[in-house]
Amino acid sequence: MIGKTISFVKGKGRLRHNNRDFFADNVDVERISWNRTYKKESLEEAYEYCFGDALREYNEKQTRSDRKKGNYINEIKNSGNNEKVFYENVVQIGTVIDTGVLDADGNVTVDAQKAAEVLEEYARTFQERNPNLYLFNAVLHMDEATPHLHLDYIPVAHGYKKGMKTRNSLTKAFQEMGFDKATDKKHTETMEWQKRERDYIRQLCREKEIFVVRKGEVRDNYSISEYKEAMRAKESVERETVEMKEHLEALTKRMKAYSLEADTLPVVKKAIDKEVNEINSTVKITRPLFGNEDVVQVPKSVWDKILKVFSWATFKQKTYDKVIAKNNTQEKEIQGLSGKLQEIKNYLRNRGLEKDYDNYLHRDDMEYRLARKRQEMKEMEQARLQKKTRSNREER
């Protein structure tokens, strides 16, 4: 059994994306209600809570107005000392291959549900474990390919003798929480903190019976170097596969939006035929004094309706032509993506990861799993017979 990995990485700090104030292409809008928000506070409110009193106390002591501080957020932005206004970590358990949100029927998978429970407990206890990291935004996303947690926090350090007594400082905040001062680039406060947080996530995973591996451990007959290479290849392919799958789904949805359902066409045609017959019943054809072409006379209300329908039909036709052209372009894109997906499958096969990929695609297909098991048993029996044959030959 190949275990799941824990991803604990720096985020980009895009609060509007995290809070779904706008939707990226990889977001399934139908699943936004599945997301969970544990903390949502504006950056301005958070800074007032963390540094408001210290800022006012500092300014009250200044006798010169040019030494008073204004907006502390802007001061941090312009400080040039590598401090950030706030920091973000994105936490994820497993990958899209082993912990995808949806099964084949569009329901939440058992693996995703377990991962979400671990992430929720981690978010719930974050502030208690990290009193100097003020958590002002925490969101669990279930509307993308895998469950993952966005944590946005502000480091708060105390005890400064000069200037503001309370400030934004990540390294000092870590030191205040008991982490030793950095001795070299391989042993920093941030690295020690990340190690502690990962260990806590592993503990939560064990409680949920989620099997977790550390990068570099040997699993399933892989050597350490082979396992590392396979995991790197697997993660790269997973990311590309997810991106292409989401792009493909987006294109397919757009194409379907321009298509009429087949069973609605007879209903539409019947309604149109009825209106045409009603118009024909009001038409009066006369022979003009001059010219050979008959003249059609209709009531003005009918004529207005004809003009309206003609205008609408012309608009529809032009729109339809544009849609057809766009669909043709998208079909070519889909063909290109399908070819790329086949390349990825070949890559997986060459790296020995095809079985893991197939198991993910058919994880909820009982017939497939049974067929796979029968095939494995058949291969084991063939291997046993071959071994027995070789043994008999050696005895002779």
HELIX and SHEET records of a PDB file:
HELIX    1   1 LEU A   15  ASN A   18  1                                   4    
HELIX    2   2 VAL A   29  TRP A   34  5                                   6    
HELIX    3   3 LEU A   43  LYS A   61  1                                  19    
HELIX    4   4 SER A   65  ARG A   67  5                                   3    
HELIX    5   5 TYR A   72  LYS A   77  1                                   6    
HELIX    6   6 VAL A   96  THR A   99  1                                   4    
HELIX    7   7 VAL A  110  ARG A  129  1                                  20    
HELIX    8   8 LEU A  170  GLU A  176  1                                   7    
HELIX    9   9 GLU A  189  GLU A  207  1                                  19    
HELIX   10  10 ILE A  224  ALA A  257  1                                  34    
HELIX   11  11 ALA A  262  THR A  264  5                                   3    
HELIX   12  12 LEU A  265  THR A  282  1                                  18    
HELIX   13  13 LYS A  300  ASN A  350  1                                  51    
HELIX   14  14 GLU A  354  LEU A  361  1                                   8    
HELIX   15  15 MET A  366  GLU A  395  1                                  30    
SHEET    1   A 5 ILE A   6  LYS A  10  0                                        
SHEET    2   A 5 TYR A  87  ILE A  93 -1                                        
SHEET    3   A 5 HIS A 148  PRO A 155 -1                                        
SHEET    4   A 5 LEU A 133  HIS A 141 -1                                        
SHEET    5   A 5 ARG A  36  LYS A  40 -1                                        
SHEET    1   B 2 LYS A 284  THR A 286  0                                        
SHEET    2   B 2 VAL A 295  GLN A 297 -1                                        
END                                                                             
